[in-house]
Amino acid sequence: MIGLDTNVILRYLLQDDPDQARRVNRIVERQLSEENPGFISLVTMLEIVWVLRSLLKRSASEIASHLEGLLAADSLEIQNEQQVFEAVFALKRGMGEFEDALIGAVNVWAGCSHTLTFDRRATRLPHFQLVL
């Protein structure tokens, strides 16, 4: 397994730098496979979303589409893939921010009954409870 940094994944998704895109495409097409996948950590997933939303001004729908492509790739292994999938689902449905949905999903995965928050918007997501 080979770890992949945020900038590598962004070049692959966006194809916005011809030289770097060519190099990362070659890696994805020739080096990565189901048997030898590229690994994308939760931190990398969060950075990808931050860059797409904050710097590149992509919509929630566009971000969800990019993330779904990563989730569908047989040659990539996503840390806590099921929880990332749940967060993408919440983002697509307008239920909340990807980051909040991921926090909630990972907390449930870790055995938490719910997640406390001061963020009223996050309470639209399952398993969040407002601190009163």
Secondary structure, DSSP 4 states (H G I P E B T S, - for coil): -EE--HHHHHHHHH--SHHHHHHHHHHHHHT--SSSPEEE-HHHHHHHHHIIIIIT---HHHHHHHHHHHHH-TTEEETTHHHHHHHHHHHHTTSS-HHHHHHHHHHHHTT-S-EEES-GGGGGSTTEEE--
